[in-house]
């Protein structure tokens, strides 16, 4: 086993986590404030998944759970098309 390759894999994994956290913070600063309570009352499942995962395991887990939900083929297949205005 080549320990340099194992070390680089851990380095790349740590870099990925750091970049994900920084992109989350940048998105949070650039986007307007979302009222989670109003979104939950409207039945927004994605917000519910994000809020619960974030409370249970932190910001990165909330973002990861939301990404898994958003890219789920069953969710995408049954989603409404976006309006073109």
Residue frames relative to the residue before (quaternion, step in Angstrom):
aa qw qx qy qz dx dy dz
X 1.0000 0.0000 0.0000 0.0000 0.00 0.00 0.00
X 0.2930 -0.7521 0.5676 0.1623 3.53 -0.93 0.95
X 0.3432 -0.7878 0.4809 0.1741 3.53 -0.38 1.27
X 0.5839 0.5736 -0.3876 0.4240 3.59 1.12 -0.47
X 0.6433 0.5062 -0.3223 0.4754 3.60 1.04 -0.72
X 0.6365 0.5161 -0.3244 0.4726 3.59 0.98 -0.82
X 0.6561 0.5169 -0.3031 0.4587 3.57 0.96 -0.89
X 0.6552 0.5010 -0.3116 0.4718 3.58 0.99 -0.82
X 0.6200 0.5377 -0.3472 0.4538 3.61 1.02 -0.70
X 0.6628 0.4819 -0.3062 0.4845 3.58 0.96 -0.81
X 0.6215 0.5356 -0.3342 0.4638 3.58 1.06 -0.73
X 0.6663 0.4887 -0.2968 0.4786 3.60 0.92 -0.88
X 0.6341 0.5208 -0.3316 0.4656 3.60 1.02 -0.73
X 0.6608 0.4930 -0.3020 0.4787 3.59 0.94 -0.87
X 0.6339 0.5212 -0.3257 0.4696 3.58 1.02 -0.78
X 0.6381 0.5293 -0.3228 0.4565 3.59 1.01 -0.78
X 0.6527 0.5017 -0.3124 0.4739 3.58 0.97 -0.83
X 0.6574 0.5053 -0.3112 0.4645 3.59 0.93 -0.86
X 0.6707 0.4883 -0.3052 0.4675 3.60 0.91 -0.85
X 0.6254 0.5238 -0.3429 0.4657 3.59 1.03 -0.72
X 0.6591 0.5019 -0.3098 0.4666 3.59 0.93 -0.86
X 0.6666 0.4980 -0.3066 0.4621 3.60 0.92 -0.86
X 0.6545 0.4951 -0.3220 0.4721 3.59 0.98 -0.76
X 0.6060 0.5381 -0.3518 0.4686 3.60 1.09 -0.66
X 0.6736 0.4893 -0.2966 0.4679 3.58 0.88 -0.91
X 0.6404 0.5143 -0.3272 0.4673 3.61 0.99 -0.81
X 0.6501 0.5025 -0.3141 0.4756 3.59 0.96 -0.83
X 0.6403 0.5305 -0.3178 0.4556 3.56 1.00 -0.81
X 0.6853 0.4746 -0.2855 0.4729 3.60 0.97 -0.77
X 0.7256 0.4553 -0.2442 0.4545 3.60 1.00 -0.81
X 0.6881 0.4617 -0.2901 0.4787 3.59 1.10 -0.50
X 0.5430 -0.6056 0.4542 0.3636 3.56 -1.14 0.52
X 0.6273 -0.5439 0.3950 0.3933 3.55 -1.20 0.44
X 0.2429 -0.7576 0.5934 0.1223 3.53 -0.94 0.96
X 0.3023 -0.7330 0.5793 0.1893 3.54 -0.89 0.93
X 0.2916 -0.8039 0.4940 0.1567 3.57 -0.10 1.32
X 0.6285 0.5553 -0.3458 0.4207 3.59 1.01 -0.74
X 0.6631 0.4884 -0.3054 0.4779 3.61 0.96 -0.82
X 0.6513 0.5167 -0.3170 0.4565 3.57 1.00 -0.81
X 0.6457 0.5097 -0.3205 0.4695 3.59 1.03 -0.74
X 0.6388 0.5226 -0.3273 0.4601 3.59 1.03 -0.73
X 0.6720 0.4767 -0.2948 0.4841 3.59 1.13 -0.61
X 0.5430 -0.6619 0.3773 0.3532 3.59 1.27 -0.01
X 0.3249 0.7506 -0.5112 0.2642 3.58 1.11 0.58
X 0.3064 -0.7917 0.5055 0.1541 3.57 -0.28 1.30
X 0.6263 0.5536 -0.3453 0.4266 3.59 0.97 -0.79
X 0.6503 0.4995 -0.3178 0.4761 3.58 0.98 -0.79
X 0.6307 0.5336 -0.3346 0.4534 3.59 1.01 -0.79
X 0.6523 0.5050 -0.3118 0.4715 3.59 0.94 -0.87
X 0.6637 0.5125 -0.3022 0.4533 3.57 0.91 -0.91
X 0.6811 0.4988 -0.2971 0.4461 3.58 0.85 -0.98
X 0.6805 0.4843 -0.3012 0.4600 3.60 0.86 -0.91
X 0.6731 0.4847 -0.3059 0.4674 3.61 0.86 -0.91
X 0.6428 0.5246 -0.3235 0.4549 3.57 1.03 -0.75
X 0.6771 0.4779 -0.2994 0.4728 3.59 0.98 -0.80
X 0.6767 0.4963 -0.2999 0.4538 3.57 1.01 -0.76
X 0.8648 0.0973 0.0101 0.4925 3.59 0.70 -1.04
X 0.6907 -0.5019 0.2954 0.4287 3.63 1.15 0.17
X 0.7536 -0.4336 0.2777 0.4087 3.53 -1.38 0.18
X 0.6799 0.4965 -0.3026 0.4468 3.57 0.84 -0.95
X 0.6450 0.5104 -0.3246 0.4671 3.59 1.02 -0.73
X 0.6244 0.5338 -0.3372 0.4598 3.59 1.04 -0.71
X 0.6687 0.4882 -0.2911 0.4793 3.53 0.97 -0.86
X 0.6520 0.5065 -0.3165 0.4672 3.60 0.98 -0.79
X 0.6562 0.5015 -0.3143 0.4682 3.60 0.95 -0.83
X 0.6477 0.5096 -0.3157 0.4703 3.57 1.01 -0.77
X 0.6433 0.5112 -0.3237 0.4692 3.60 1.00 -0.76
X 0.6424 0.5102 -0.3259 0.4700 3.59 0.98 -0.78
X 0.6565 0.4978 -0.3088 0.4752 3.57 0.99 -0.79
X 0.6860 0.5080 -0.2942 0.4299 3.60 0.86 -0.96
X 0.7574 0.3670 -0.2084 0.4983 3.59 1.02 -0.70
X 0.3797 0.7050 -0.4994 0.3307 3.58 1.25 0.32
X 0.4714 -0.7070 0.4415 0.2881 3.63 -0.65 1.01
X 0.6426 0.5219 -0.3387 0.4471 3.61 1.01 -0.67
X 0.6409 0.5025 -0.3238 0.4815 3.57 1.03 -0.72
X 0.6744 0.4955 -0.2946 0.4614 3.59 0.89 -0.91
X 0.6528 0.5314 -0.3206 0.4343 3.59 1.00 -0.75
X 0.7662 0.3549 -0.1919 0.5002 3.58 1.06 -0.68
X 0.4472 0.6936 -0.4534 0.3367 3.57 1.23 0.23
X 0.4987 -0.6270 0.5032 0.3239 3.54 -1.22 0.51
X 0.5220 -0.6237 0.4606 0.3555 3.58 -1.06 0.63
X 0.5208 -0.6367 0.4709 0.3189 3.56 -1.11 0.67
X 0.4630 -0.6791 0.4809 0.3052 3.61 -0.93 0.78
X 0.3870 -0.7375 0.5121 0.2098 3.55 -1.09 0.72
X 0.3455 -0.7562 0.4733 0.2911 3.58 1.32 -0.15
